[in-house]
Amino acid sequence: MSVIVILLLASISVAILFLLAFIWSVRSGQFEDEFSPPSRILFDNEKLSEKNK
């Protein structure tokens, strides 16, 4: 029975850790760029490869 309590406490602590990491990433602006990821696949990378030459 004590193993269940230990596993329950461990899973709750991991869930709280992930929740805090998610809140930190939202506050730091990780999810603010909503335009460029969907439109990035529509454009070719020719300009980037020309600059590297």
N, C-alpha and C positions, 0 to 999 in steps of 0.2 A: 504494500500500500504506500510505503514511503517513496518508492520509485515513481509512482504516478504523480505525487506532489512535486518531486524534483523535476520531472519532465514538464509538468504544467508550468512551474516557475521559469524554467529555461525557455519554453516556447513563448510565454508572455514577455519575457525580457527581450527576446529576439524580435518579437513583433513591435515592441516599443522602440527598439533601436532602429528598425526600418522606418517606422513612422516619423521619428525625429530626423532621420536622414532625408526623407521625402519633404518634410516641412522646411528643412534647411535649404534644399535644392530649389524649392519654389520661391523662397524668400530671396535667394541669391540670384534669381533670374534665369535659371536654366531652361525654363519652358516658355520664354517670352517670344522666341522667334518662331512664328507660326507660318510665315510665308515661304521662306527659302527652302525648307526640306521638300515640300511637295513639288515646287517648281524647279528644283535643282536637276531632276532627271529629265526635264524637257529640253535643256540646253546642252549643246555639245561642249566638249572640253578642248576644242581646237585652239582657243585663245591661250589656255594654260600650257598646252604642249608647245606652242610657238614661242612663248616666253622662255621656256626651259632650254631651247636650242641655242 
